[in-house]
Amino acid sequence: PHRREWKRLVGRKGFMDYAQQLTENFILLVVAPSAPGHRRLMKLSYEERLSGGARSDKKGDGRLPIWKRALEGLGWRKKTFSLTMPAVALASSFHVEIPAPPDMEIVVARLSPRVLPDRSGSSKPPEDATDDSLVQRAHLYASNWHEEYIADAQIYLRAKRPGFLRAAMLTGWLATALLAGGYAFLSDITSSANSQTAGALLLVVPTFFAGALIRPDEHRLVSAALLGVRVLLAITLLTLLVAVGLLTGAASDVRESIWLGALGFAGVAAVALSVSYVLPRPPRE
């Protein structure tokens, strides 16, 4: 019965653009008049499944190469996400707030313009909007964007330095120091009188620190970002187990060589954990 009115509405300029953007954002269309001289703010919140943003370094199936995923797991490379903001030009000003998961921080957040597929992009592109680095919650603001533009919010994350990463680095260097001291006095600590005390010291102190690094309720994104760090910690504790085995009398004929090898692995792991603590660096102002 309203076919004529429907055709007239669909034929109006911009109606289908608004309808498409509303469906993409799952925003309820409501009438919210405001008094003259007053500004009305509409605050909307929604959740969606996060996946890595569309980047040129990805494979055709949407996944990063294995070596880049390994760098992310070691904490040497920023974890990147991209969220599309189709409604950025529907108001005179646009504000988006993006919180980081617990135990992570935002290295940098950026709101970049992109021309709609069916538009010409003839107007001057708006400038990128960025926020301060190393924040727990990013605030991005844009104003007076032309209607032919939408935005991509690009978020670069890393694990927080205090807490897990700091404890992991200290555990790595503590294990290396214990193994180095044990190698310097190997003949003394392998005697029957001192072997049990030395073995307990080698295991108890680093295990105490490593126990604090096990967090069952950890956010999945944090677990993925720290997977490589946990592998390095496992290697560190494995070298201590090897040393304890040597103290019990195993492989006595090649004890010195195996101990030196364990020390080398622990040292490499400690250096790698230190790099994980330092990288990735925030951008320079």
TORDOKOL-911907 format. One record per residue (C-alpha): x, y, z; residue number from 1. Coordinates in steps of 0.2 Angstrom, whole numbers, plus 5000, padded with zeros to 4 digits. Layout:
% TORDOKOL-911907
{{X Y Z} NUM}
...
//
This chain:
% TORDOKOL-911907
{{5000 5000 5000} 1}
{{5015 5012 5002} 2}
{{5024 5007 4987} 3}
{{5024 5024 4980} 4}
{{5031 5032 4996} 5}
{{5044 5019 4997} 6}
{{5050 5022 4979} 7}
{{5051 5040 4983} 8}
{{5061 5037 4999} 9}
{{5073 5025 4990} 10}
{{5076 5038 4976} 11}
{{5081 5052 4988} 12}
{{5100 5056 4988} 13}
{{5110 5048 5001} 14}
{{5096 5037 5009} 15}
{{5104 5020 5003} 16}
{{5121 5026 5009} 17}
{{5114 5029 5027} 18}
{{5104 5013 5026} 19}
{{5120 5003 5022} 20}
{{5130 5011 5035} 21}
{{5117 5009 5048} 22}
{{5116 4990 5044} 23}
{{5135 4988 5045} 24}
{{5136 4996 5062} 25}
{{5120 4988 5069} 26}
{{5114 5005 5076} 27}
{{5096 5007 5080} 28}
{{5089 5022 5070} 29}
{{5080 5034 5081} 30}
{{5073 5052 5081} 31}
{{5082 5062 5094} 32}
{{5078 5081 5092} 33}
{{5088 5093 5101} 34}
{{5084 5111 5107} 35}
{{5092 5125 5096} 36}
{{5109 5130 5102} 37}
{{5112 5113 5111} 38}
{{5122 5098 5105} 39}
{{5116 5081 5108} 40}
{{5129 5067 5110} 41}
{{5125 5049 5105} 42}
{{5136 5036 5114} 43}
{{5136 5019 5107} 44}
{{5145 5003 5112} 45}
{{5146 4986 5104} 46}
{{5157 4971 5103} 47}
{{5164 4961 5088} 48}
{{5176 4947 5086} 49}
{{5193 4954 5083} 50}
{{5204 4948 5069} 51}
{{5220 4956 5063} 52}
{{5217 4970 5051} 53}
{{5219 4969 5033} 54}
{{5238 4972 5030} 55}
{{5248 4970 5014} 56}
{{5260 4958 5023} 57}
{{5246 4945 5026} 58}
{{5244 4929 5015} 59}
{{5228 4926 5005} 60}
{{5220 4917 5019} 61}
{{5221 4932 5030} 62}
{{5235 4925 5041} 63}
{{5252 4933 5044} 64}
{{5268 4923 5039} 65}
{{5274 4911 5052} 66}
{{5290 4921 5055} 67}
{{5280 4937 5059} 68}
{{5268 4928 5070} 69}
{{5283 4921 5079} 70}
{{5290 4939 5082} 71}
{{5273 4944 5088} 72}
{{5273 4930 5101} 73}
{{5291 4935 5107} 74}
{{5285 4952 5109} 75}
{{5297 4959 5096} 76}
{{5283 4965 5085} 77}
{{5268 4975 5088} 78}
{{5251 4966 5087} 79}
{{5240 4976 5075} 80}
{{5222 4977 5072} 81}
{{5211 4987 5061} 82}
{{5193 4992 5064} 83}
{{5182 5000 5051} 84}
{{5172 5015 5056} 85}
{{5159 5019 5043} 86}
{{5149 5032 5053} 87}
{{5164 5044 5054} 88}
{{5157 5057 5042} 89}
{{5138 5056 5048} 90}
{{5140 5069 5061} 91}
{{5150 5085 5063} 92}
{{5162 5077 5075} 93}
{{5166 5059 5078} 94}
{{5174 5051 5094} 95}
{{5180 5033 5096} 96}
{{5187 5025 5112} 97}
{{5196 5009 5111} 98}
{{5202 5001 5127} 99}
{{5217 4988 5127} 100}
{{5215 4971 5136} 101}
{{5222 4970 5154} 102}
{{5241 4968 5154} 103}
{{5243 4976 5137} 104}
{{5245 4994 5131} 105}
{{5242 5003 5115} 106}
{{5258 5008 5107} 107}
{{5249 5020 5095} 108}
{{5232 5021 5088} 109}
{{5227 5030 5072} 110}
{{5211 5035 5063} 111}
{{5215 5035 5044} 112}
{{5203 5040 5030} 113}
{{5197 5029 5016} 114}
{{5186 5033 5001} 115}
{{5170 5023 4999} 116}
{{5170 5011 4985} 117}
{{5157 5020 4975} 118}
{{5163 5037 4978} 119}
{{5176 5048 4968} 120}
{{5186 5055 4982} 121}
{{5187 5072 4974} 122}
{{5187 5082 4990} 123}
{{5203 5084 5000} 124}
{{5207 5069 5011} 125}
{{5206 5073 5030} 126}
{{5221 5071 5041} 127}
{{5225 5056 5051} 128}
{{5219 5057 5069} 129}
{{5231 5049 5082} 130}
{{5232 5047 5101} 131}
{{5247 5047 5113} 132}
{{5258 5032 5114} 133}
{{5258 5019 5128} 134}
{{5241 5021 5134} 135}
{{5228 5009 5141} 136}
{{5213 5017 5132} 137}
{{5215 5026 5115} 138}
{{5204 5041 5111} 139}
{{5202 5046 5093} 140}
{{5193 5061 5087} 141}
{{5188 5067 5069} 142}
{{5178 5082 5064} 143}
{{5170 5088 5048} 144}
{{5174 5074 5037} 145}
{{5166 5073 5019} 146}
{{5153 5060 5017} 147}
{{5163 5051 5004} 148}
{{5175 5045 5017} 149}
{{5175 5032 5030} 150}
{{5189 5028 5043} 151}
{{5200 5013 5048} 152}
{{5205 5013 5066} 153}
{{5222 5005 5067} 154}
{{5228 4999 5084} 155}
{{5245 4993 5088} 156}
{{5247 4984 5104} 157}
{{5261 4977 5115} 158}
{{5262 4968 5132} 159}
{{5265 4980 5147} 160}
{{5283 4981 5153} 161}
{{5279 4980 5172} 162}
{{5273 4963 5178} 163}
{{5275 4948 5167} 164}
{{5289 4953 5155} 165}
{{5299 4961 5169} 166}
{{5298 4945 5179} 167}
{{5302 4934 5164} 168}
{{5317 4944 5160} 169}
{{5323 4944 5178} 170}
{{5320 4925 5179} 171}
{{5330 4922 5163} 172}
{{5345 4932 5170} 173}
{{5344 4924 5187} 174}
{{5345 4907 5180} 175}
{{5360 4912 5169} 176}
{{5369 4919 5184} 177}
{{5365 4903 5194} 178}
{{5372 4892 5180} 179}
{{5387 4903 5178} 180}
{{5391 4902 5196} 181}
{{5389 4884 5196} 182}
{{5400 4882 5182} 183}
{{5414 4892 5190} 184}
{{5413 4881 5206} 185}
{{5407 4865 5197} 186}
{{5420 4853 5206} 187}
{{5414 4860 5223} 188}
{{5395 4859 5221} 189}
{{5396 4841 5213} 190}
{{5403 4834 5228} 191}
{{5392 4823 5238} 192}
{{5391 4835 5253} 193}
{{5385 4850 5242} 194}
{{5376 4843 5228} 195}
{{5359 4842 5236} 196}
{{5360 4860 5243} 197}
{{5365 4867 5226} 198}
{{5352 4857 5217} 199}
{{5338 4864 5228} 200}
{{5345 4882 5225} 201}
{{5345 4879 5206} 202}
{{5327 4874 5206} 203}
{{5318 4883 5220} 204}
{{5322 4902 5217} 205}
{{5319 4902 5198} 206}
{{5303 4891 5200} 207}
{{5296 4904 5213} 208}
{{5297 4918 5200} 209}
{{5291 4907 5186} 210}
{{5276 4902 5196} 211}
{{5270 4920 5197} 212}
{{5269 4920 5178} 213}
{{5256 4907 5177} 214}
{{5239 4916 5175} 215}
{{5224 4905 5171} 216}
{{5212 4919 5168} 217}
{{5223 4928 5156} 218}
{{5215 4937 5141} 219}
{{5217 4927 5125} 220}
{{5225 4941 5116} 221}
{{5238 4943 5130} 222}
{{5241 4924 5130} 223}
{{5245 4925 5111} 224}
{{5256 4940 5113} 225}
{{5266 4931 5126} 226}
{{5267 4914 5119} 227}
{{5285 4915 5113} 228}
{{5290 4923 5130} 229}
{{5283 4908 5139} 230}
{{5293 4896 5127} 231}
{{5309 4905 5132} 232}
{{5305 4903 5150} 233}
{{5302 4885 5148} 234}
{{5319 4883 5139} 235}
{{5327 4892 5154} 236}
{{5319 4881 5167} 237}
{{5324 4866 5156} 238}
{{5342 4871 5158} 239}
{{5340 4871 5177} 240}
{{5333 4854 5176} 241}
{{5348 4848 5166} 242}
{{5360 4856 5179} 243}
{{5350 4847 5193} 244}
{{5352 4830 5184} 245}
{{5371 4833 5182} 246}
{{5372 4836 5201} 247}
{{5364 4819 5205} 248}
{{5378 4811 5196} 249}
{{5371 4809 5178} 250}
{{5383 4809 5164} 251}
{{5398 4812 5175} 252}
{{5411 4810 5161} 253}
{{5404 4824 5151} 254}
{{5397 4835 5165} 255}
{{5407 4850 5161} 256}
{{5402 4851 5143} 257}
{{5384 4848 5146} 258}
{{5383 4861 5160} 259}
{{5392 4874 5148} 260}
{{5379 4870 5135} 261}
{{5365 4873 5147} 262}
{{5373 4889 5152} 263}
{{5374 4894 5134} 264}
{{5355 4890 5131} 265}
{{5350 4900 5147} 266}
{{5361 4915 5141} 267}
{{5353 4915 5124} 268}
{{5336 4914 5132} 269}
{{5340 4928 5144} 270}
{{5346 4939 5130} 271}
{{5330 4936 5120} 272}
{{5319 4939 5135} 273}
{{5328 4956 5137} 274}
{{5324 4960 5119} 275}
{{5306 4956 5122} 276}
{{5306 4968 5137} 277}
{{5313 4982 5126} 278}
{{5304 4979 5109} 279}
{{5293 4986 5101} 280}
{{5298 5004 5105} 281}
{{5284 5017 5104} 282}
{{5286 5029 5090} 283}
{{5295 5045 5092} 284}
{{5286 5061 5094} 285}
//
